[in-house]
Amino acid sequence: MIPRAGRPVILAVCDDPGDMRRIERELLTRYDADYHVVLRDSAGAGLEALEHLEEAEEELALVLADQHLRGTDGVGFLTRVGEGHPTAKRLLLTTRTERSGGAVLPQAIALGRIDFFEPKPGPPPNETFHEIVTGLLEEWSRPRRSRTQPSVHLVGERWSPRTHELRDLFGRYLIPCAFLPVDSDEGGELLRETGQAAQSLPVLVMPDGTVLVDPTNEEAADAYAGAEALPANGASI
Protein backbone atom coordinates (compact mmCIF):
# COMPACT_ATOMS: atom_id res chain seq x y z
CA MET A 1 0.00 0.00 0.00
CA ILE A 2 1.02 3.62 -0.56
CA PRO A 3 0.62 5.67 2.64
CA ARG A 4 -1.18 8.99 2.49
CA ALA A 5 1.53 11.56 1.95
CA GLY A 6 -0.31 14.87 2.14
CA ARG A 7 1.49 15.88 -1.06
CA PRO A 8 0.48 15.38 -4.68
CA VAL A 9 2.02 12.27 -6.21
CA ILE A 10 4.50 11.91 -9.06
CA LEU A 11 4.59 8.30 -10.32
CA ALA A 12 7.46 7.05 -12.49
CA VAL A 13 7.37 3.63 -14.18
CA CYS A 14 10.48 2.17 -15.82
CA ASP A 15 11.79 -1.41 -15.90
CA ASP A 16 15.40 -0.63 -16.82
CA PRO A 17 17.42 -0.42 -13.55
CA GLY A 18 20.00 2.05 -14.87
CA ASP A 19 17.39 4.37 -16.35
CA MET A 20 15.31 4.14 -13.17
CA ARG A 21 18.25 5.19 -11.01
CA ARG A 22 18.70 8.31 -13.13
CA ILE A 23 14.96 9.07 -13.08
CA GLU A 24 14.89 8.58 -9.30
CA ARG A 25 17.86 10.91 -8.83
CA GLU A 26 16.33 13.69 -10.91
CA LEU A 27 12.85 13.48 -9.39
CA LEU A 28 13.92 13.19 -5.75
CA THR A 29 16.54 15.92 -6.02
CA ARG A 30 14.21 18.47 -7.60
CA TYR A 31 10.65 17.62 -6.51
CA ASP A 32 10.65 15.54 -3.32
CA ALA A 33 10.10 18.56 -1.07
CA ASP A 34 6.72 19.31 -2.66
CA TYR A 35 5.59 16.01 -4.21
CA HIS A 36 5.48 12.40 -3.06
CA VAL A 37 7.63 10.56 -5.61
CA VAL A 38 6.54 6.94 -6.21
CA LEU A 39 8.75 4.63 -8.30
CA ARG A 40 7.67 1.33 -9.87
CA ASP A 41 9.77 -1.07 -11.97
CA SER A 42 7.07 -2.63 -14.18
CA ALA A 43 3.81 -1.78 -15.88
CA GLY A 44 1.95 -4.19 -13.60
CA ALA A 45 3.40 -2.61 -10.47
CA GLY A 46 2.56 0.80 -11.87
CA LEU A 47 -1.08 -0.16 -12.39
CA GLU A 48 -1.25 -1.51 -8.83
CA ALA A 49 0.15 1.78 -7.55
CA LEU A 50 -2.53 3.66 -9.47
CA GLU A 51 -5.24 1.52 -7.86
CA HIS A 52 -3.82 2.16 -4.38
CA LEU A 53 -3.64 5.90 -5.04
CA GLU A 54 -7.27 5.92 -6.12
CA GLU A 55 -8.35 3.94 -3.05
CA ALA A 56 -6.42 6.32 -0.78
CA GLU A 57 -7.90 9.32 -2.62
CA GLU A 58 -4.43 10.69 -3.28
CA GLU A 59 -3.96 13.48 -5.80
CA LEU A 60 -1.97 12.24 -8.79
CA ALA A 61 -0.17 15.13 -10.46
CA LEU A 62 2.13 13.48 -13.01
CA VAL A 63 2.94 10.04 -14.40
CA LEU A 64 6.17 9.35 -16.28
CA ALA A 65 6.39 6.07 -18.19
CA ASP A 66 9.13 4.50 -20.30
CA GLN A 67 8.02 3.93 -23.87
CA HIS A 68 9.64 0.47 -23.85
CA LEU A 69 7.98 -1.24 -20.89
CA ARG A 70 7.97 -5.03 -21.05
CA GLY A 71 4.58 -6.46 -21.98
CA THR A 72 3.18 -3.13 -23.18
CA ASP A 73 4.37 0.27 -24.29
CA GLY A 74 4.42 3.61 -22.56
CA VAL A 75 1.68 5.10 -24.73
CA GLY A 76 -0.66 2.24 -23.88
CA PHE A 77 0.17 2.51 -20.18
CA LEU A 78 -0.39 6.27 -20.11
CA THR A 79 -3.66 5.85 -21.99
CA ARG A 80 -4.86 3.66 -19.11
CA VAL A 81 -3.66 6.31 -16.65
CA GLY A 82 -5.87 8.86 -18.39
CA GLU A 83 -8.91 6.60 -18.09
CA GLY A 84 -8.65 6.36 -14.31
CA HIS A 85 -6.95 9.67 -13.50
CA PRO A 86 -8.08 12.14 -16.17
CA THR A 87 -6.55 15.21 -14.50
CA ALA A 88 -3.05 13.73 -14.12
CA LYS A 89 -0.41 14.87 -16.59
CA ARG A 90 1.31 12.12 -18.60
CA LEU A 91 4.91 12.26 -19.82
CA LEU A 92 6.29 9.55 -22.11
CA LEU A 93 10.00 8.85 -21.67
CA THR A 94 11.81 7.93 -24.87
CA THR A 95 15.37 7.20 -25.93
CA ARG A 96 17.61 9.93 -27.33
CA THR A 97 17.21 8.51 -30.83
CA GLU A 98 13.42 8.87 -30.54
CA ARG A 99 13.61 12.59 -29.74
CA SER A 100 11.58 13.61 -32.81
CA GLY A 101 9.00 10.88 -32.19
CA GLY A 102 8.32 10.46 -35.90
CA ALA A 103 4.59 10.70 -36.60
CA VAL A 104 3.45 8.28 -33.89
CA LEU A 105 4.18 10.28 -30.73
CA PRO A 106 2.85 13.65 -31.95
CA GLN A 107 -0.28 11.76 -32.98
CA ALA A 108 -0.53 10.32 -29.45
CA ILE A 109 -0.48 13.88 -28.11
CA ALA A 110 -3.12 14.99 -30.61
CA LEU A 111 -5.36 12.08 -29.58
CA GLY A 112 -4.99 12.93 -25.89
CA ARG A 113 -3.19 9.69 -25.01
CA ILE A 114 -0.12 11.51 -23.62
CA ASP A 115 0.66 15.13 -22.80
CA PHE A 116 4.27 15.22 -23.98
CA PHE A 117 7.31 13.07 -24.69
CA GLU A 118 10.93 13.64 -23.72
CA PRO A 119 14.12 11.53 -23.64
CA LYS A 120 14.94 9.85 -20.35
CA PRO A 121 17.40 11.83 -18.21
CA GLY A 122 21.08 11.09 -18.65
CA PRO A 123 24.09 12.38 -16.73
CA PRO A 124 23.44 15.81 -15.16
CA PRO A 125 22.48 18.44 -16.01
CA ASN A 126 19.05 17.55 -17.41
CA GLU A 127 17.49 21.01 -17.61
CA THR A 128 15.35 20.31 -20.68
CA PHE A 129 13.84 17.34 -18.85
CA HIS A 130 13.10 19.55 -15.85
CA GLU A 131 11.61 22.30 -18.01
CA ILE A 132 9.09 19.76 -19.34
CA VAL A 133 8.32 18.27 -15.91
CA THR A 134 7.98 21.69 -14.26
CA GLY A 135 5.74 22.91 -17.07
CA LEU A 136 3.43 19.90 -16.76
CA LEU A 137 3.25 20.28 -12.97
CA GLU A 138 2.44 23.96 -13.40
CA GLU A 139 -0.38 23.10 -15.81
CA TRP A 140 -1.72 20.48 -13.40
CA SER A 141 -1.63 22.83 -10.40
CA ARG A 142 -3.12 25.88 -12.12
CA PRO A 143 -6.82 24.97 -11.56
CA ARG A 144 -6.06 24.23 -7.90
CA ARG A 145 -4.64 27.64 -7.09
CA SER A 146 -6.76 30.21 -5.37
CA ARG A 147 -8.64 32.24 -7.93
CA THR A 148 -8.17 35.34 -5.78
CA GLN A 149 -4.41 34.93 -5.36
CA PRO A 150 -2.59 37.82 -7.07
CA SER A 151 -0.25 37.02 -9.93
CA VAL A 152 3.40 37.85 -10.36
CA HIS A 153 4.35 39.00 -13.86
CA LEU A 154 7.69 37.91 -15.28
CA VAL A 155 9.21 39.35 -18.45
CA GLY A 156 12.20 37.49 -19.86
CA GLU A 157 13.70 35.60 -22.75
CA ARG A 158 11.97 32.32 -23.59
CA TRP A 159 15.01 30.06 -23.19
CA SER A 160 16.92 31.98 -20.51
CA PRO A 161 18.04 29.66 -17.67
CA ARG A 162 17.45 32.44 -15.13
CA THR A 163 13.92 33.05 -16.41
CA HIS A 164 13.22 29.34 -16.07
CA GLU A 165 14.63 29.30 -12.52
CA LEU A 166 12.28 32.09 -11.44
CA ARG A 167 9.27 30.41 -13.05
CA ASP A 168 10.23 27.19 -11.32
CA LEU A 169 10.58 28.98 -7.97
CA PHE A 170 7.06 30.40 -8.02
CA GLY A 171 5.63 27.22 -9.52
CA ARG A 172 7.00 25.14 -6.65
CA TYR A 173 4.87 27.11 -4.21
CA LEU A 174 1.81 27.24 -6.49
CA ILE A 175 2.06 31.02 -6.84
CA PRO A 176 0.59 32.22 -10.15
CA CYS A 177 3.37 33.64 -12.30
CA ALA A 178 2.36 35.06 -15.67
CA PHE A 179 5.31 34.73 -18.06
CA LEU A 180 5.49 37.35 -20.81
CA PRO A 181 8.23 36.78 -23.42
CA VAL A 182 10.26 39.93 -23.98
CA ASP A 183 9.55 39.77 -27.72
CA SER A 184 5.77 39.61 -27.21
CA ASP A 185 3.46 42.63 -27.37
CA GLU A 186 2.42 42.10 -23.75
CA GLY A 187 6.02 41.80 -22.55
CA GLY A 188 7.11 44.93 -24.37
CA GLU A 189 4.12 46.88 -23.06
CA LEU A 190 4.81 45.89 -19.45
CA LEU A 191 8.46 46.92 -19.79
CA ARG A 192 7.39 50.33 -21.11
CA GLU A 193 4.85 50.76 -18.31
CA THR A 194 7.47 50.00 -15.66
CA GLY A 195 10.22 52.02 -17.32
CA GLN A 196 12.51 49.04 -17.82
CA ALA A 197 14.77 48.23 -20.75
CA ALA A 198 14.74 44.96 -22.65
CA GLN A 199 18.48 44.71 -22.01
CA SER A 200 17.89 44.26 -18.26
CA LEU A 201 16.19 40.91 -17.84
CA PRO A 202 14.43 39.13 -16.32
CA VAL A 203 12.01 41.67 -14.83
CA LEU A 204 9.53 40.74 -12.09
CA VAL A 205 6.46 42.85 -11.35
CA MET A 206 4.84 41.99 -8.03
CA PRO A 207 1.08 42.24 -7.33
CA ASP A 208 1.64 45.50 -5.40
CA GLY A 209 3.53 47.03 -8.35
CA THR A 210 7.04 46.49 -7.01
CA VAL A 211 9.51 46.01 -9.88
CA LEU A 212 12.63 43.86 -9.55
CA VAL A 213 15.32 43.48 -12.19
CA ASP A 214 17.08 40.10 -12.23
CA PRO A 215 16.46 39.53 -8.50
CA THR A 216 17.94 36.73 -6.45
CA ASN A 217 15.53 34.07 -5.21
CA GLU A 218 15.63 35.65 -1.76
CA GLU A 219 14.85 39.12 -3.13
CA ALA A 220 11.92 37.74 -5.13
CA ALA A 221 10.57 35.95 -2.06
CA ASP A 222 10.92 39.02 0.17
CA ALA A 223 9.10 41.21 -2.36
CA TYR A 224 6.16 38.89 -2.93
CA ALA A 225 2.98 40.24 -1.39
CA GLY A 226 1.68 37.49 0.89
CA ALA A 227 5.13 36.13 1.64
CA GLU A 228 3.77 33.33 3.82
CA ALA A 229 3.26 31.36 0.60
CA LEU A 230 6.95 31.50 -0.24
CA PRO A 231 9.89 31.12 2.17
CA ALA A 232 11.47 34.57 2.41
CA ASN A 233 14.90 33.35 3.48
CA GLY A 234 16.92 30.63 1.84
CA ALA A 235 14.49 30.05 -1.02
CA SER A 236 16.10 27.74 -3.51
CA ILE A 237 15.44 26.00 -6.73
BELDA-V285235 format. One record per backbone hydrogen bond with DSSP energy under -0.5 kcal/mol. NH is the residue of the N-H (numbers start at 1). CO is the residue of the C=O. If there is no record, write none. Layout:
nh->NH co->CO
nh->NH co->CO
//
This chain:
nh->3 co->1
nh->9 co->59
nh->10 co->36
nh->11 co->62
nh->12 co->38
nh->13 co->64
nh->14 co->40
nh->17 co->15
nh->20 co->16
nh->21 co->17
nh->22 co->18
nh->23 co->19
nh->24 co->20
nh->25 co->21
nh->26 co->22
nh->27 co->23
nh->28 co->24
nh->29 co->25
nh->30 co->26
nh->31 co->27
nh->32 co->27
nh->32 co->28
nh->34 co->31
nh->35 co->31
nh->36 co->8
nh->37 co->35
nh->38 co->10
nh->38 co->36
nh->40 co->12
nh->46 co->42
nh->47 co->43
nh->48 co->44
nh->49 co->45
nh->50 co->46
nh->51 co->47
nh->52 co->48
nh->53 co->49
nh->54 co->50
nh->55 co->51
nh->56 co->52
nh->57 co->54
nh->58 co->53
nh->60 co->58
nh->61 co->9
nh->61 co->59
nh->62 co->9
nh->63 co->89
nh->64 co->11
nh->65 co->91
nh->66 co->13
nh->67 co->93
nh->69 co->66
nh->72 co->69
nh->74 co->67
nh->77 co->73
nh->78 co->74
nh->79 co->75
nh->80 co->76
nh->81 co->77
nh->82 co->78
nh->83 co->79
nh->84 co->80
nh->85 co->81
nh->88 co->85
nh->89 co->61
nh->91 co->63
nh->92 co->90
nh->92 co->116
nh->93 co->65
nh->94 co->92
nh->94 co->118
nh->98 co->95
nh->99 co->96
nh->101 co->98
nh->105 co->101
nh->107 co->103
nh->108 co->104
nh->109 co->105
nh->110 co->106
nh->111 co->107
nh->112 co->109
nh->113 co->108
nh->114 co->108
nh->115 co->90
nh->116 co->90
nh->118 co->92
nh->120 co->94
nh->130 co->126
nh->131 co->127
nh->132 co->128
nh->133 co->129
nh->134 co->130
nh->135 co->131
nh->136 co->132
nh->137 co->133
nh->138 co->134
nh->139 co->135
nh->140 co->136
nh->141 co->137
nh->142 co->138
nh->143 co->139
nh->144 co->141
nh->145 co->141
nh->145 co->142
nh->149 co->146
nh->152 co->176
nh->153 co->205
nh->154 co->178
nh->155 co->203
nh->156 co->154
nh->156 co->180
nh->160 co->157
nh->164 co->160
nh->165 co->161
nh->166 co->162
nh->167 co->163
nh->168 co->164
nh->169 co->165
nh->170 co->166
nh->171 co->167
nh->172 co->168
nh->173 co->169
nh->173 co->170
nh->174 co->171
nh->175 co->170
nh->176 co->174
nh->178 co->152
nh->179 co->177
nh->180 co->154
nh->180 co->178
nh->181 co->179
nh->182 co->156
nh->184 co->181
nh->188 co->184
nh->189 co->185
nh->190 co->186
nh->191 co->187
nh->192 co->188
nh->193 co->189
nh->194 co->190
nh->195 co->191
nh->195 co->192
nh->196 co->191
nh->200 co->197
nh->201 co->199
nh->202 co->155
nh->203 co->155
nh->204 co->212
nh->205 co->153
nh->206 co->204
nh->206 co->210
nh->209 co->206
nh->212 co->204
nh->214 co->202
nh->214 co->212
nh->220 co->216
nh->221 co->217
nh->222 co->218
nh->223 co->219
nh->224 co->220
nh->224 co->221
nh->229 co->226
nh->230 co->227
//
